[in-house]
Structure formats: structure tokens, C-alpha cells
Amino acid sequence: MKQFLKYTLATIVGVFITFIFLGLLMFFTILGLASSSGKKGITLKNNSVIELNINYDVPERTPQSFMNIFLSDEQDALLGLNDILTIIDNASADPKIKGIYLKTNLNNTGYATSLEIRNALDKFKKTGKFIYAYAPYYDEKNYYLASVADSIFIEKAGSVLLNGLSANLMFYKGALDKLGVEMQVIKVGAYKGAVETFSRNDLSPENREQIGVYLNNIYSTFINAVSTSRKIDTSVLRKSFNDFSIQTPAQAVAFGLIDRTVYSDEVLKSFRKKLGLKEKEELPIVKAGQYAGNMNEEEEKGGDKIAVIYAVGEIMEGEGDDQTIGSVTLSKSIANAREDKHIKAIVLRVNSPGGSSLASDIIMREIKLCKGIKPVVVSMNDVAASGGYYISAMADSIIAMPNTITGSIGVFGLFPNMQSLLNDKMGLTFESVKTGQYSDFGRVDKPLSEVDRMYLQNMVNRIYDDFTGVVETGRGLDSIAVEALAQGRVWTANDALSRKLIDSYGGINDAIKIAAYMSKTKTYSVSSFPKQDDPFKKLFGGKANAMMETKMSNDLGVFYNYYKTLQTAVKSQGFQMRMPFNLNIQ
């Protein structure tokens, strides 16, 4: 028996030690791979072409994740807008780069992001270099990017869907009614449409009006860009798309939207011909991620700096990450930038539909504290609405892309009444012992009383007054002018410019130049905040990362937007400065 126990114990200890050894071996192997991976430099040949593959929803910054670390040289890195713009800009001045191979498969990238990339590509073309675009399918979003190219190719068996834009919203009230849940709405603003997906079965006239206005503004930007690039009259384009008369690759070629139907290998032959290469000569095409390895990292120590602070995603209280704006994380980044003597100006990059009114106010105050210390320039991307506009309003200057969605100056609160669900469907009843008449305020098992509603409405009114007051002060407008722009109404930057909600058009690089000019800084480097977590911290710290979100987005497709809507609604505690929950423009 002793021998048996001895050998059994020895076996258990041996297995335990083996697991520890293998775990440590795996950890250090990953660490070694990670340290040797990332941006790999390559030896560029003359007449090289950069392959830029945009078949995903382009984030603001390149994610720091294992997805990118372990991609091989033959695979595409998930590049953020920051690196895409830098790659195109560097390639414009690189004598070894002669062209860009733009692959624009179907993606969900926002129209303002696409316009920034498109503008950078157009600037690249003006240096005398060329762009070829290829995709198996084209819709408005990826054709918007592709249309800037010198030549546009489509797969012979591909498809074309150019039939105008639509904004699709899902309404949950009917489903909530069946469950016995009533979403009680407290709001200010006739155009505050964020609540409608939970309180109505259809669009209100005001919400339908505002969506129609800014949808047509975005569409006009698209039409004008295609018209200029392809030299087709805007009225002809509008009619063909409205009639849905272009449905096949052959029809798109005949109309002048596409140059050739091809197979992918025939695109490569076109590159050989353009570069004057013989059939057996190696085609010098490099992935955009590989080329990024040849770009010099900006010096972050010493010297004057411009801080770019990213405010991306839902605004909420607490810590944030690459997909969310946390009041603690962002306010700390702004405060640190304000107090850093090397940082001469701040660019706040906003891509947010808003969120918590409390968190928005905390962030806004930090921007306000920068007044008289160093200039703050806001750069708006796809959306900077409601809370996204609130945190922007106190900046010294606001710039946006013409098709940016902004405004939505309004406030709301959603309070569930689950009485029918709990009492009638689940058989649950509740009793309350209280010290005062209103001590049980906030119960979900009964509807709001008139006193409850009055209390909540007063709070919403106060927050709305604070919001309009911030806009009045920050934008130098009187109360009458602000009220005419407010009421929760959403605008595109095209309309916001004439109404003085923004100051000018431009992208992130324009904002940086303006910030440098305002601070009288001629030589500077750019530092980005908040600092991104490295992949190991994400892996071992238990935080959700970009890999998980990307996987879910790919697997769920269009239903991913509805999942995010419900997730947002569940997490939306307190009063909200937010634009419509789920606006999917296609």
C-alpha cells in the first residue's frame, strides 16, 4: 500500500510539474514570437505596389491584439485608420512605390472614414502614381472607395448592388409588449429618436424627417464623388441608381462605373503591363501591413508634441478601451495632456453616438479646463452626436468630414415597467415597507406615478439646460439659436457648418495641423492616448478584445447590430445623451 501511494503521489507531482513546465514554455514561446513580430521591415524593390485590403470595419486605431501579431507576411493585418492614412501618405513620397492595389470587398466602414481614406488616395494619385481597385462585389460603401481608382475591376461572376442608400431601424416595442414590459420614456427634444426603438412600432414624423435629411446629404456626397471620379453627370447617376438599372458587372462596365470584368489573375497581368514587367518577372506587390514595418516610429521622448486623444464608442462611466469611452480613462488622458509641458496642443478625435450624461459631463469639464492653457481641436469622424457632441462643444475648434453625423442635442431616460411580466406572466408579487410616501421610487414592478414622472422630467430638463448651456458657451451662440439647432435633431456636417456647430471640414491630419498652428508649434511629434493595452494584458487581464468582437461581427452579420443595440440598452443606466440606438445605413 505504501509503494502504491508513493508511486501515485510521484505520478501526480510529475504531471503537475509537467503542466507547469509546458505552461511556462508556451508563455515564453508566445512572448518570443510577439517580441519578434509586429511591424516587420522588408526590402522594397523599385516599382513596388502596395496591396491595401479593406474588407472589414476599419477602426480608428490598429488593434493591439494577437490577431495582428500572428498574421503571416502573406496575410492581411487588421489596420486602423491611423496606419492606413500614414501608409498612403508615406507611399506618396516613396520613390520605390508606384501604385496601390486597392481591394475593397464588402465592409461596414462608415462613410466619413471612407471619405478620409478616399481623400488620402486621391492625394496619392495627384503625385503621378496609380491606383487599381478590385472586388468580387460592389455596393455603395465599397464602390465609394473604389471609385477614386484609375481603373476599377470586378470579378466576372461578381455582382453589383448600386440602388441608393437606406437607413434601417428595428423596433422592439411589439416584442416587449408580448413580454409584458413597458419602456417608459422621459425626454427633451422632439427629434430625440433614440427612444423610439423601444417606445414605438414605427418612426415618428420628426425622426423620419431628420433621417431623410441626413441620409440624402450622405448620398449626395457619394454621388458627387463618383461623378467627379468617373466623369458621369450626377443626374444620370441618380436616375440609374434610382431605377436600379445597373444590376450586372457587364451593365456597370457599359455604363462607365467599372472598367473591366476579370478574374483575379488578370488583375495581376494588368499590373505587369502597367509596370513594364515580363511574364516571368516577380510582381513587386507588398502588403500594406508589411510596408508599415518600413515606416519610422515617431519619437515620443522629448521635444514638442501634439496629443491625439481618441474618444471612440459608447460613453460610459468608469474605465474604457478601444471600443468604449470611459469617463475615468478619457478624463485622465486629457488631464495628463493638459499638464504635460511637452504637449503643446490637444486633438480630441471623436467617433461616438454618445451615452451617459454624467460621464459626458466629466469629460467635457476636462476639455473646458484646457481653456487658456493649450488649444483643443476636435476632429469628428463617422459620428459625433449627442454626448459625442457634448464632449466636443468646449473645444477651440471643431472640424469634421462633410458626411459626419453630429448634433443630436437632447436628453432621454428609459425606465422599464415590468408589472405585467412579473405579476401576470411569472406570478410574482411584491410588497414594500417604507418610511415615506415616495421611498419606494424606482420600482420596476409598477408604472411611474405622476410624481415620479415629474421628478424624472425635471432632472432631464436640467440636464438638457446644461447641454444647451455648454453649446451656447462653447460655440458662442445665443439661446434662441441653440434651441433651433437642438431638440435632439441630428445633422450632417454639411448642415452643421452653416449652423456654426462646427468650424470647418477636414480629417484627423488636418486637425493636427490646425492644432500645431494654433499653438505656434512648427516642429513636433504626435503622441496618441489613451495608450492601448498590449495583447498580453488583454489575454491575461480578462478584458474583451478586438478578436472577440470581430469574430462575433463576422458570425452574426447584420444581426450583430441588433445584438449591440440590446446590449447597449441593458447597460444604459441613468440619463442618456445618445442618438438613435441602431441606425444601419446601407
Phi and psi in degrees as a GROMACS rama.xvg file:
@    title "Ramachandran Plot"
@    xaxis  label "Phi"
@    yaxis  label "Psi"
@TYPE xy
-62.3297  -43.3475  LYS-2
-62.7458  -41.7904  GLN-3
-60.7521  -47.2115  PHE-4
-63.4237  -38.6662  LEU-5
-63.4886  -47.6029  LYS-6
-68.6507  -36.0317  TYR-7
-64.0195  -45.8534  THR-8
-62.9608  -41.7765  LEU-9
-62.0903  -39.3642  ALA-10
-64.6541  -44.5606  THR-11
-61.9042  -45.0588  ILE-12
-62.5174  -41.5546  VAL-13
-62.5843  -44.8546  GLY-14
-62.7064  -42.4188  VAL-15
-61.0315  -45.8374  PHE-16
-65.27  -38.1781  ILE-17
-61.9132  -43.7522  THR-18
-62.5707  -41.3419  PHE-19
-62.9817  -44.2933  ILE-20
-62.0303  -46.7736  PHE-21
-64.601  -37.943  LEU-22
-63.2351  -45.254  GLY-23
-65.0225  -39.0215  LEU-24
-62.3743  -44.5982  LEU-25
-63.5411  -43.0513  MET-26
-59.7902  -48.3808  PHE-27
-73.1964  -27.1789  PHE-28
-65.6738  -46.6367  THR-29
-61.9688  -42.1327  ILE-30
-61.0231  -42.3574  LEU-31
-66.4241  -41.4892  GLY-32
-63.5746  -42.6969  LEU-33
-64.4411  -41.2859  ALA-34
-69.3742  -26.1276  SER-35
-95.7093  -3.37757  SER-36
-98.3827  -149.698  SER-37
84.7971  -135.411  GLY-38
-82.3482  110.228  LYS-39
-99.5561  126.253  LYS-40
-75.0273  151.133  GLY-41
-132.435  164.11  ILE-42
-92.1842  111.706  THR-43
-79.6251  140.716  LEU-44
-97.0854  161.886  LYS-45
-64.5475  151.61  ASN-46
60.7851  35.5263  ASN-47
-77.2145  154.408  SER-48
-124.078  132.67  VAL-49
-90.5264  127.55  ILE-50
-92.35  112.211  GLU-51
-109.772  108.564  LEU-52
-103.713  111.161  ASN-53
-114.754  88.3697  ILE-54
-125.379  31.3075  ASN-55
-150.65  169.142  TYR-56
-76.1683  106.045  ASP-57
-67.9915  120.086  VAL-58
-80.8151  169.838  PRO-59
-63.8733  -43.5377  GLU-60
-125.337  149.04  ARG-61
-61.2181  123.355  THR-62
-64.3759  139.224  PRO-63
-91.9239  87.397  GLN-64
-142.056  165.369  SER-65
-65.0648  -23.5301  PHE-66
-56.5123  -42.9363  MET-67
-81.7343  -33.8438  ASN-68
-62.5026  -40.6409  ILE-69
-100.157  8.42759  PHE-70
-70.2724  136.212  LEU-71
-79.076  172.872  SER-72
-63.2565  -23.1636  ASP-73
-84.7694  -9.67997  GLU-74
-103.295  163.639  GLN-75
-92.6961  127.464  ASP-76
-74.1386  150.287  ALA-77
-83.4814  92.4764  LEU-78
-88.0412  141.177  LEU-79
-85.2306  167.577  GLY-80
-57.5971  -36.1565  LEU-81
-57.5724  -47.1142  ASN-82
-75.1373  -35.4233  ASP-83
-60.0226  -47.0045  ILE-84
-64.2649  -38.8377  LEU-85
-67.4956  -40.9539  THR-86
-60.7408  -47.5644  ILE-87
-64.3287  -41.7067  ILE-88
-64.0908  -45.5681  ASP-89
-64.3201  -40.3551  ASN-90
-64.6426  -29.7577  ALA-91
-60.9456  -34.8408  SER-92
-100.218  -2.14666  ALA-93
-85.4482  114.454  ASP-94
-64.6524  -19.7642  PRO-95
-83.8473  -13.9788  LYS-96
-95.7236  123.632  ILE-97
-108.611  -19.2315  LYS-98
-164.56  175.182  GLY-99
-128.306  132.615  ILE-100
-99.2526  100.511  TYR-101
-94.0922  113.962  LEU-102
-108.072  111.833  LYS-103
-119.737  72.076  THR-104
-68.3013  172.317  ASN-105
-55.3752  134.389  LEU-106
-151.178  170.452  ASN-107
-113.474  26.6097  ASN-108
-64.858  138.249  THR-109
-65.0212  156.492  GLY-110
-68.2842  -32.9051  TYR-111
-70.0999  -41.2365  ALA-112
-60.0382  -45.4682  THR-113
-60.6955  -38.9406  SER-114
-66.0489  -37.8606  LEU-115
-62.7656  -44.1628  GLU-116
-65.6888  -42.2106  ILE-117
-60.9892  -43.7922  ARG-118
-62.2066  -39.9491  ASN-119
-65.0586  -39.9357  ALA-120
-66.3326  -38.9674  LEU-121
-63.5961  -39.8234  ASP-122
-64.7471  -38.2843  LYS-123
-60.0095  -44.6743  PHE-124
-61.4285  -35.7767  LYS-125
-69.2101  -9.7573  LYS-126
-83.635  -0.675466  THR-127
96.982  2.39597  GLY-128
-92.0445  169.039  LYS-129
-118.936  160.373  PHE-130
-133.237  127.72  ILE-131
-111.524  133.7  TYR-132
-115.548  141.84  ALA-133
-144.123  140.526  TYR-134
-158.387  152.058  ALA-135
-77.7254  -23.4018  PRO-136
-138.425  150.278  TYR-137
-133.092  130.467  TYR-138
-125.835  -173.098  ASP-139
-58.5791  -40.1003  GLU-140
-67.444  -50.413  LYS-141
-81.6586  -23.562  ASN-142
-71.1026  -30.9546  TYR-143
-54.377  -43.3844  TYR-144
-72.9813  -46.9264  LEU-145
-63.5816  -29.4157  ALA-146
-63.8185  -15.3699  SER-147
-77.4409  -14.5696  VAL-148
-71.1279  157.895  ALA-149
-69.161  -39.3619  ASP-150
-135.081  136.704  SER-151
-117.79  126.601  ILE-152
-116.732  151.206  PHE-153
-136.991  146.958  ILE-154
-59.5652  138.71  GLU-155
-54.9626  -38.1663  LYS-156
-97.8991  17.5824  ALA-157
-77.2527  -169.139  GLY-158
-142.157  157.361  SER-159
-127.015  129.761  VAL-160
-132.256  83.9972  LEU-161
-118.832  91.5625  LEU-162
-136.543  23.0887  ASN-163
93.4958  173.51  GLY-164
-102.243  151.634  LEU-165
-139.991  148.203  SER-166
-112.524  117.992  ALA-167
-110.739  128.034  ASN-168
-122.271  144.383  LEU-169
-103.954  136.613  MET-170
-108.835  131.609  PHE-171
-103.233  -2.63031  TYR-172
-60.513  -42.8186  LYS-173
-59.7764  -42.9611  GLY-174
-66.9386  -40.0014  ALA-175
-65.5416  -37.0698  LEU-176
-60.8948  -42.7408  ASP-177
-63.8254  -32.0725  LYS-178
-79.7552  -17.5111  LEU-179
87.2875  30.456  GLY-180
-118.635  126.751  VAL-181
-110.825  123.806  GLU-182
-89.9046  110.477  MET-183
-87.1745  124.842  GLN-184
-103.484  129.809  VAL-185
-122.58  120.023  ILE-186
-151.542  168.046  LYS-187
-130.296  129.62  VAL-188
118.285  114.155  GLY-189
-63.7045  -25.2972  ALA-190
-97.4917  6.44444  TYR-191
-74.7465  85.5444  LYS-192
-83.5224  -3.2422  GLY-193
-60.3357  -29.3581  ALA-194
-81.4803  -16.9149  VAL-195
-66.4372  -28.9094  GLU-196
-65.3915  -18.4948  THR-197
-110.546  -14.9178  PHE-198
-114.518  -9.736  SER-199
-134.824  166.906  ARG-200
-102.102  -2.1565  ASN-201
-155.228  176.911  ASP-202
-77.8234  141.013  LEU-203
-72.664  157.076  SER-204
-55.9324  -39.2697  PRO-205
-65.5299  -43.4163  GLU-206
-68.7183  -40.7309  ASN-207
-60.6292  -39.9995  ARG-208
-62.0246  -50.4312  GLU-209
-67.7998  -38.1682  GLN-210
-64.7002  -41.0432  ILE-211
-60.6045  -41.0396  GLY-212
-64.9457  -51.41  VAL-213
-77.7849  -23.6873  TYR-214
-66.2112  -42.6812  LEU-215
-68.8329  -30.9912  ASN-216
-64.4934  -45.3342  ASN-217
-62.9097  -41.0481  ILE-218
-64.658  -39.3084  TYR-219
-63.6569  -38.8433  SER-220
-61.1608  -42.3135  THR-221
-63.1033  -50.0866  PHE-222
-60.3646  -45.2716  ILE-223
-64.1852  -38.5497  ASN-224
-66.4544  -45.2752  ALA-225
-64.7971  -41.6186  VAL-226
-59.2765  -44.2102  SER-227
-67.0291  -44.5708  THR-228
-71.0018  -41.4863  SER-229
-98.5048  -1.36001  ARG-230
56.7079  48.9614  LYS-231
-122.601  132.734  ILE-232
-58.9148  141.001  ASP-233
-60.7194  -38.1265  THR-234
-66.447  -35.4408  SER-235
-67.5717  -42.0425  VAL-236
-62.0678  -49.1767  LEU-237
-58.5558  -43.4415  ARG-238
-65.0777  -43.4901  LYS-239
-65.7098  -39.4785  SER-240
-71.3696  -38.5671  PHE-241
-66.3156  -38.0117  ASN-242
-79.4481  -10.0168  ASP-243
56.2823  43.5121  PHE-244
-89.1219  -10.183  SER-245
-108.57  103.815  ILE-246
-123.003  -11.5884  GLN-247
-128.443  158.517  THR-248
-56.5808  -39.5032  PRO-249
-63.3056  -40.8666  ALA-250
-65.9482  -37.5565  GLN-251
-65.977  -36.3861  ALA-252
-67.5293  -45.5034  VAL-253
-62.811  -33.1097  ALA-254
-78.579  -21.4608  PHE-255
100.896  8.02625  GLY-256
-81.3796  -29.7636  LEU-257
-128.698  147.014  ILE-258
-88.7476  -40.4632  ASP-259
-151.983  147.59  ARG-260
-94.1411  134.555  THR-261
-145.584  171.471  VAL-262
-101.223  159.591  TYR-263
-58.4273  -34.5753  SER-264
-69.0918  -26.0964  ASP-265
-72.2743  -26.7354  GLU-266
-63.5999  -42.9386  VAL-267
-63.8165  -35.0552  LEU-268
-64.179  -35.4661  LYS-269
-63.9687  -36.8681  SER-270
-66.0527  -41.3916  PHE-271
-59.6794  -44.0202  ARG-272
-64.8684  -42.3762  LYS-273
-63.7097  -37.5292  LYS-274
-90.933  -3.49652  LEU-275
70.8756  34.8982  GLY-276
-96.0681  147.202  LEU-277
-76.6018  164.903  LYS-278
-57.7455  -38.1379  GLU-279
-95.4024  -2.43402  LYS-280
-72.3202  141.304  GLU-281
-67.3871  132.434  GLU-282
-80.7584  118.267  LEU-283
-80.6634  68.7133  PRO-284
-101.883  129.127  ILE-285
-120.481  141.333  VAL-286
-66.4511  148.234  LYS-287
-59.3848  -38.4667  ALA-288
-64.6094  -35.85  GLY-289
-66.4726  -43.8601  GLN-290
-62.7059  -32.0205  TYR-291
-59.2307  -29.4987  ALA-292
-67.2319  -18.462  GLY-293
-88.6969  -8.40775  ASN-294
-83.6236  139.661  MET-295
-71.7754  133.959  ASN-296
-69.2216  138.604  GLU-297
-71.2303  138.793  GLU-298
-69.286  127.343  GLU-299
-109.203  -0.142767  GLU-300
-110.155  130.106  LYS-301
70.1683  165.168  GLY-302
78.0788  167.828  GLY-303
-73.1947  146.582  ASP-304
-135.491  154.248  LYS-305
-111.164  125.312  ILE-306
-90.4543  128.042  ALA-307
-106.559  114.131  VAL-308
-107.318  119.108  ILE-309
-89.2273  124.459  TYR-310
-118.024  91.7861  ALA-311
-122.897  126.421  VAL-312
102.824  -164.428  GLY-313
-65.7788  138.791  GLU-314
-90.6676  123.627  ILE-315
-143.838  164.711  MET-316
-76.9522  147.032  GLU-317
97.8391  -151.108  GLY-318
-79.7972  151.738  GLU-319
-124.41  -178.936  GLY-320
-149.487  -160.141  ASP-321
-66.7016  -21.6867  ASP-322
-106.416  -8.50117  GLN-323
-136.481  154.495  THR-324
-103.872  109.385  ILE-325
-95.2855  133.385  GLY-326
-60.8081  -37.3532  SER-327
-68.166  -50.2881  VAL-328
-62.4525  -48.5136  THR-329
-73.2639  -41.2496  LEU-330
-64.1102  -34.9553  SER-331
-66.2562  -41.3112  LYS-332
-62.2769  -42.7781  SER-333
-65.6444  -43.7936  ILE-334
-62.4648  -43.5602  ALA-335
-62.623  -41.5752  ASN-336
-66.2501  -37.2155  ALA-337
-65.7154  -36.6578  ARG-338
-88.4845  -13.3216  GLU-339
-78.1517  116.612  ASP-340
-67.2091  -21.2293  LYS-341
-79.237  -22.6344  HIS-342
-86.243  118.544  ILE-343
-96.9268  -20.4713  LYS-344
-157.944  160.877  ALA-345
-123.917  133.408  ILE-346
-111.075  118.304  VAL-347
-96.9438  110.391  LEU-348
-90.8985  110.484  ARG-349
-109.242  125.186  VAL-350
-140.764  81.6242  ASN-351
-151.539  139.047  SER-352
-86.0376  1.04272  PRO-353
103.39  -159.049  GLY-354
158.381  -133.789  GLY-355
-59.9166  129.316  SER-356
-67.831  -36.9465  SER-357
-64.6066  -48.4615  LEU-358
-62.2801  -39.5067  ALA-359
-61.5029  -40.4745  SER-360
-67.4288  -38.3311  ASP-361
-61.622  -43.5804  ILE-362
-68.4241  -43.4189  ILE-363
-57.1612  -41.2661  MET-364
-60.216  -39.239  ARG-365
-64.2654  -36.9287  GLU-366
-65.6942  -41.9703  ILE-367
-61.702  -36.4891  LYS-368
-66.9137  -15.9767  LEU-369
-77.4186  -14.9355  CYS-370
-56.0367  128.51  LYS-371
80.7794  -6.49879  GLY-372
-104.029  -52.8932  ILE-373
-157.085  147.864  LYS-374
-68.4006  147.553  PRO-375
-123.155  125.723  VAL-376
-115.886  127.452  VAL-377
-94.0602  131.405  VAL-378
-113.7  112.808  SER-379
-92.6559  138.342  MET-380
-103.772  -126.875  ASN-381
-60.2999  -44.1948  ASP-382
-146.958  134.307  VAL-383
-142.655  73.4726  ALA-384
-119.327  155.696  ALA-385
53.5546  -115.449  SER-386
-57.6048  -31.5285  GLY-387
-64.0763  -33.2038  GLY-388
-79.7182  -36.0603  TYR-389
-57.8883  -43.591  TYR-390
-74.4264  -11.3563  ILE-391
-95.2374  -26.0643  SER-392
-61.1133  -28.0921  ALA-393
-87.3101  1.31517  MET-394
-68.3785  159.72  ALA-395
-72.8573  -28.206  ASP-396
-151.838  143.223  SER-397
-124.808  124.428  ILE-398
-123.161  153.045  ILE-399
-151.192  163.726  ALA-400
-77.4126  151.608  MET-401
-55.3432  -30.1837  PRO-402
-100.863  16.2857  ASN-403
-66.3098  141.869  THR-404
-98.1226  126.313  ILE-405
-144.372  -167.692  THR-406
81.0102  -127.633  GLY-407
58.6213  49.8703  SER-408
-80.1058  94.4938  ILE-409
-170.414  172.101  GLY-410
-140.749  147.737  VAL-411
-150.108  164.132  PHE-412
-140.416  141.241  GLY-413
-114.765  128.564  LEU-414
-131.286  111.981  PHE-415
-74.7412  136.73  PRO-416
-107.373  107.999  ASN-417
-107.244  23.455  MET-418
-57.9196  -48.687  GLN-419
-64.0883  -42.0931  SER-420
-61.754  -49.031  LEU-421
-73.2087  -44.5444  LEU-422
-80.5223  -55.2135  ASN-423
-81.1671  -39.3827  ASP-424
-93.0031  -33.0083  LYS-425
-106.935  -11.4848  MET-426
72.9901  23.6321  GLY-427
-97.3617  136.134  LEU-428
-125.747  156.346  THR-429
-133.609  145.592  PHE-430
-127.895  151.137  GLU-431
-133.372  132.458  SER-432
-107.254  125.106  VAL-433
-139.416  158.738  LYS-434
-92.5608  -16.9141  THR-435
-140.18  167.569  GLY-436
-61.2353  -32.0601  GLN-437
-115.946  21.2523  TYR-438
-66.8988  -21.7229  SER-439
-97.5469  25.0228  ASP-440
-57.101  138.458  PHE-441
99.2683  4.20424  GLY-442
-67.1724  142.515  ARG-443
-97.8689  -2.30011  VAL-444
-94.3172  10.9918  ASP-445
-155.719  157.157  LYS-446
-71.3068  161.059  PRO-447
-65.551  138.186  LEU-448
-80.7732  171.342  SER-449
-61.6698  -37.1308  GLU-450
-67.2852  -41.0674  VAL-451
-58.9372  -48.0178  ASP-452
-62.421  -39.9543  ARG-453
-63.9912  -42.5752  MET-454
-60.8769  -47.1903  TYR-455
-68.7901  -39.7687  LEU-456
-64.19  -38.093  GLN-457
-62.5018  -39.2398  ASN-458
-65.4044  -44.6702  MET-459
-62.7086  -42.0931  VAL-460
-60.8198  -40.397  ASN-461
-65.0612  -43.5344  ARG-462
-64.8953  -38.7911  ILE-463
-63.8682  -42.2178  TYR-464
-61.8733  -39.6468  ASP-465
-61.7013  -43.2691  ASP-466
-61.0453  -52.5992  PHE-467
-64.7002  -32.2997  THR-468
-65.2022  -39.6822  GLY-469
-63.8334  -41.4561  VAL-470
-66.4233  -41.5901  VAL-471
-58.528  -49.2646  GLU-472
-68.452  -48.4826  THR-473
-67.3543  -37.7424  GLY-474
-101.201  -1.86911  ARG-475
65.8189  39.2246  GLY-476
-112.672  153.553  LEU-477
-84.4099  166.85  ASP-478
-62.8826  -33.7819  SER-479
-67.3361  -42.971  ILE-480
-63.8727  -43.0354  ALA-481
-65.4831  -42.0146  VAL-482
-62.5354  -33.5947  GLU-483
-68.5126  -25.8099  ALA-484
-93.2788  -15.7994  LEU-485
-89.1209  -129.608  ALA-486
60.393  22.2362  GLN-487
78.8262  8.9758  GLY-488
-73.5054  136.364  ARG-489
-96.3106  138.456  VAL-490
-127.275  155.157  TRP-491
-87.4428  162.305  THR-492
-61.2416  -27.8241  ALA-493
-54.0091  -43.8952  ASN-494
-84.8895  -31.4512  ASP-495
-67.4268  -30.3708  ALA-496
-64.0948  -48.2471  LEU-497
-69.2904  -19.5806  SER-498
-97.074  7.03057  ARG-499
66.1653  21.8077  LYS-500
-78.2976  -25.6806  LEU-501
-130.178  170.43  ILE-502
-104.638  -33.2528  ASP-503
-164.727  170.626  SER-504
-91.3714  150.854  TYR-505
159.486  168.933  GLY-506
-106.882  -167.296  GLY-507
-62.3608  -40.2241  ILE-508
-69.0974  -34.0912  ASN-509
-64.3394  -40.1373  ASP-510
-62.8109  -40.5732  ALA-511
-63.2436  -41.8644  ILE-512
-65.2861  -40.4244  LYS-513
-63.802  -42.4231  ILE-514
-62.4851  -41.4792  ALA-515
-64.3411  -41.5082  ALA-516
-63.7575  -44.5624  TYR-517
-65.2267  -30.516  MET-518
-94.7819  3.60327  SER-519
56.7948  40.5808  LYS-520
-105.991  118.976  THR-521
-96.2814  -39.2102  LYS-522
-118.207  123.796  THR-523
-157.874  163.011  TYR-524
-114.678  166.302  SER-525
-111.221  128.019  VAL-526
-114.916  134.963  SER-527
-104.313  138.958  SER-528
-139.043  158.66  PHE-529
-62.8673  152.292  PRO-530
-63.6355  137.516  LYS-531
-78.6426  141.135  GLN-532
-68.1581  139.593  ASP-533
-72.9278  160.883  ASP-534
-58.1253  -32.0036  PRO-535
-68.7336  -37.5785  PHE-536
-65.4253  -38.3544  LYS-537
-67.1699  -40.8591  LYS-538
-67.531  -45.3594  LEU-539
-97.2373  -10.2737  PHE-540
-91.424  -7.58696  GLY-541
83.4338  6.24793  GLY-542
-78.2029  146.616  LYS-543
-66.6562  143.186  ALA-544
-126.38  176.621  ASN-545
-62.7518  -31.1391  ALA-546
-60.1405  -44.8951  MET-547
-63.0802  -46.2757  MET-548
-64.3068  -42.3456  GLU-549
-64.2491  -41.9426  THR-550
-61.0832  -47.3017  LYS-551
-63.304  -41.2973  MET-552
-62.0547  -42.7645  SER-553
-67.8998  -39.9092  ASN-554
-73.1612  -39.5617  ASP-555
-87.2724  -20.5733  LEU-556
61.4138  -131.178  GLY-557
-64.0433  -26.0544  VAL-558
-72.6354  -14.0532  PHE-559
-61.5242  -38.0422  TYR-560
-62.5238  -39.1709  ASN-561
-71.387  -36.2464  TYR-562
-61.1599  -44.5656  TYR-563
-66.0895  -34.0581  LYS-564
-61.7002  -48.9449  THR-565
-65.8841  -39.1526  LEU-566
-61.2389  -42.1393  GLN-567
-64.121  -43.2998  THR-568
-61.6682  -40.3674  ALA-569
-65.8945  -36.7678  VAL-570
-87.4992  -6.60635  LYS-571
-79.6328  83.2493  SER-572
-89.897  143.461  GLN-573
76.9373  -164.051  GLY-574
-86.7173  145.495  PHE-575
-120.312  137.557  GLN-576
-107.262  95.3126  MET-577
-148.779  145.677  ARG-578
-86.3654  179.044  MET-579
-46.6947  136.854  PRO-580
-56.9309  -45.7071  PHE-581
-140.726  92.181  ASN-582
-110.805  105.275  LEU-583
-104.428  103.685  ASN-584
-88.7614  122.724  ILE-585
